Amino acid sequence: MIPPETQIAEPLSYRLIPSAIFKGPILRALVDNDPEVEALSALERMTSDRLSQRKINPDIQDWGSSCVEAAFAYRRKGGNRFNSEDHGAWYSGFDERTSLHEVAFHKTRELSYIDHFYDEVFYHTLQAGFVGRFHDVRLLPRDTDFLSPDIAIAYPAGQRLAQELLAIGSRGLIYPSARRDGGTCLVAFQEIVVQDVRPGAKWKLTWNGSPDWQAEAV
C-alpha cells in the first residue's frame, strides 16, 4: 500500500539526541576562516566511515550536514519504526514535546529491562526544516499495524512499508506519534531533504523510581 502524498513547508522540526553523542560545530572554533575549516573537514573525511559514504552534495561541508549523515550512517540493531538496520533515517517531531515523549518512551523501556527507574539523561535538540512532497498516513485508522504503539507489531510492518516507499524514491513519511496523542512525526528517507540543521535547546530527563519521567530545559 502506497499512502498519499502531502506538500509541506515545515520550517521547524525537532530531533533529540543524547548529549553524550552530541558534537557542536567544533572545527570552526579551531581556525580563523572558512578555507581552514574546509581543510580540517577534508582531513576528517579521510578517516570517517560516515563522511566517506556521504550522499549529500560533496560541496556542502557544514556542521548540519554532518549531523544528518550520522543519522543515516549509524543504525540501531533491529531498526526502528520505519527503517531497518540496513538503511538509516532521520526522525523528528513537529513540536518539541512530541520528540521528548518519543525519546522518553525508549529510555523508559530500557530502564524497564533492569527494573530500575532511576536515571538522569541529557539530550540536545537538533532543529531542521522540510519542504516538498512527503507520503502521509495521518488519516489512516490508528489501529493500522505500522502505527501501533506495540513495537513487535509496528516495526516489522513499518519497515516493510518503508522498503516500498524507498523503492519509489520517497522523500519520507509523515505519521501520528504513537507516544503522544496529537503529536506529529516525520521520518526522512533521504539525507538531502533534511534542511537547515542547527542546534536547539538542551533537556534533562529524570526518572525518580517509576516509569513516569520529568523534562527540564537546561
Residue pairs with C-beta under 8 A, 6 or more apart in sequence:
1 161
1 164
2 135
2 164
2 165
2 168
3 135
3 136
3 137
3 140
3 173
4 135
4 136
5 133
5 134
5 135
5 136
6 133
6 134
6 135
6 136
6 174
7 132
7 133
8 130
8 131
8 132
8 133
8 134
8 174
9 130
9 131
10 94
10 129
10 130
10 131
10 186
11 129
11 196
12 127
12 129
13 92
13 93
13 94
13 127
13 128
13 129
13 130
13 186
14 92
14 93
14 94
14 95
14 96
14 98
14 99
14 125
14 126
14 127
14 200
15 71
15 90
15 91
15 92
15 93
15 99
15 125
15 126
15 127
15 128
16 99
16 100
16 102
16 103
16 123
16 124
16 125
16 126
16 203
17 123
17 124
17 126
18 121
18 122
18 123
18 124
19 122
19 123
19 124
19 202
20 122
22 124
24 63
24 199
25 62
25 63
27 37
27 40
27 41
27 44
27 63
28 37
28 63
30 40
31 37
31 39
31 40
37 61
38 61
41 61
44 51
45 51
45 52
45 54
46 52
49 73
50 66
50 69
50 70
50 73
50 74
51 66
51 69
53 73
54 65
54 69
54 191
55 69
55 72
55 190
55 191
55 192
56 65
56 68
56 69
56 191
56 192
57 192
63 197
64 128
64 196
64 197
64 198
65 191
65 197
67 126
67 197
68 90
68 128
68 191
68 194
68 197
69 191
71 88
71 89
71 90
71 91
71 194
72 87
72 88
72 89
72 90
72 191
73 88
74 88
75 83
75 84
75 85
75 86
75 87
75 88
76 85
77 85
78 85
78 155
79 85
79 86
79 155
79 159
80 89
80 91
80 155
80 158
81 146
81 154
81 155
81 158
81 159
81 178
81 187
82 89
82 146
82 158
82 159
82 161
82 162
82 173
82 175
82 187
82 189
83 89
83 159
83 162
83 187
83 189
84 159
84 162
84 163
87 162
87 166
87 189
89 162
89 172
89 187
89 188
89 189
90 128
90 172
90 187
90 188
90 191
90 194
91 102
91 185
91 186
91 187
92 99
92 126
92 128
92 185
92 186
92 188
93 99
93 102
93 177
93 183
93 184
93 185
93 186
94 183
94 184
94 185
94 186
95 183
95 184
96 125
96 200
96 201
97 180
97 183
98 177
98 179
98 180
98 183
98 184
98 185
99 125
100 123
100 203
100 205
100 215
101 177
101 179
101 180
101 183
102 177
102 179
102 180
102 185
103 123
103 205
104 179
104 205
104 213
104 215
105 179
107 119
107 121
107 205
107 207
107 213
108 117
108 207
108 211
108 213
111 117
111 118
111 119
111 207
111 211
112 211
117 207
117 208
117 209
117 210
117 211
118 207
118 208
118 209
119 206
119 207
120 204
120 205
120 206
120 207
121 204
121 205
121 206
122 202
122 203
122 204
122 205
122 218
123 202
123 203
123 204
123 205
124 199
124 200
124 201
124 202
124 203
125 199
125 200
125 201
125 202
125 203
126 197
126 198
126 199
126 200
127 196
127 197
127 198
127 199
127 200
128 194
128 195
128 196
128 197
128 198
129 195
129 196
130 172
130 186
130 188
130 193
130 194
130 195
131 195
132 171
132 193
133 171
134 170
134 171
134 172
134 173
134 174
134 186
135 165
135 170
135 171
135 172
135 173
135 174
136 173
136 174
136 175
137 144
137 146
137 147
137 173
137 174
137 175
137 176
138 174
138 175
138 176
138 184
140 147
142 176
145 153
145 154
145 157
146 154
146 157
146 158
146 160
146 161
147 154
147 175
147 176
147 178
148 154
148 157
148 178
149 178
149 179
154 178
161 173
162 173
162 187
162 189
165 173
165 189
166 189
170 189
171 188
171 189
171 190
171 193
172 186
172 187
172 188
172 189
172 190
172 193
173 186
173 187
173 189
174 184
174 185
174 186
175 184
175 185
175 186
175 187
176 183
176 184
176 185
177 183
177 184
177 185
188 194
201 217
202 217
202 218
203 215
203 216
203 217
203 218
204 215
204 216
204 217
204 218
205 213
205 214
205 215
206 213
206 214
206 215
206 216
207 213
208 214
